[in-house]
Amino acid sequence: MAGLINLLSQYSSRLLLLPIVSLIIVGISIMLYFINDRKIVKFIPSLGIGILALVLGIIAIFNFTSNFGLNLAWIAVFLGTGALIGIITCFIIDLVDSIRNNYGYIETATSKSKGKNIKKERIASKKHRK
């Protein structure tokens, strides 16, 4: 446990980079959601950063024993994590948007056929009693 705390205190300046990168990617995704109406546009920055992280990770694997390879792996992990957070945020935005769009349709459909549903439920309950 003491070793873990020492590692965290030693690399705390590097670890603060992850929330900053994640907030930037989430902010870009939200901004693109409000600017453009197409669904796929908000995914593009996260997918681009994810592909960049994958390429850097592959390069880092081949140079893993050098300082350059270790630093490149560190950057790839941070960019990959930020890209995953951005993609998850885009899916949540898309989910909320589709729920908002479908909720009005469901509400109007139930209000129009409210009387019909009640009659059908009463008839069905009478049939089950026999």
N, C-alpha and C positions, 0 to 999 in steps of 0.2 A: 504494500500500500504506500509506503514511504517512497519507493522508487517511482510509482506512478505520479505522485504529487511532485516529485522532483522533475520528472519529465514535463509535466504540465507547466510548472513554473519556468523551466528553462526555455520552452518553445511557445510561451504564451503570446508573444508578438506575432508569430506565424499562425497560431490558431485563431487569432482575431480576424484573419483574412477571410475565413469561410463564411461567417455571417454577412460580411460586407459584400462579397461576391454573390451570395444568395439573394440578398436584398436588391442588388442592382439588377439581377436577372429577373426577379419577380416584378420589379418596377417596370422594366422594359416590356415584359409580357402584358401587364395590366394596361400600360400606355397604348400598346398596339391593339389591345382589345377595344379600347374606346375610340381609337382613330379609324380602324378599318372594320368593315362588316363581315369579311370572309373569316371562316373558322380557322383555317390552316395558318394564317399569317401570324397569329400569336405564338405558334409553336416554332417558328423558324429560328429565332435567336437561341432558344434552348437546344434545338437539334443541331444547329451550327456549332455551338460551344461543346456539345456532347461529342460531335465528330472530331473536333479539334482535340478534345481530351483523349479520345481513343487513339488518334494518331500519335499524340505525345506519349501516351502510355506504351504504345508499341515500340516507339523509338527508345523509350526509357528501359524497356526490357532488354534490348540488345546492348545497352551501355550501363547496365545496372551496377556494375562493380566500380564505376568511377564516380567522382563527385557530381559530374554533369548529369549522369544517369539518375542518381538519387534525387537531385534537385528537380529534374524533369518529371520524375515519378510523383514527387510531392505536388508539383503544379498540375499534373494530370488528374490526381485524386481530387484536388480542390475544384478544378473546372468540371470534372465529371459529377461531383456531388452537387455543385451549383446547377448543372444542366438537369439533373434528375429532379431537383427541387422545383426548377422552372417548369418542367414538363408536368409534374404533379399539380402545380398551381394552375397551369393551363387547363388540365382536365377538370379541376374543381370549378374554374370559371365557366367552362363549357357546360358542366353539370348544372350549375346554378342558373345559367342562362336558359337551358332547355327546360328546367323545371318552371322557371318564370313564364316562358312562352306557353307551356302546356297547361299551366294552372288555370289560366283564363279560359282555355278551351274546355277543360274538365268542369269548371264552375258553370259555364253557360250551358253545357250539355246536361248537367244534372238539374239545373233550374228549369230547363224546358221540359224535361221528361220526369219531373218529380212526381207528378200525379200518376203517371203510368207505372212507375216503379213501385209505388205504394200498392196499387191495385194488383200487380203481379205478385208481390210478396204476400198479400192477403190470400190470393187464390192458391199459391203454393203452400202456404201454411194450412189451409183447409184440406188440401189433398193429402198432406202428411198425417193429418189427424185421423183420417178414415182408415 
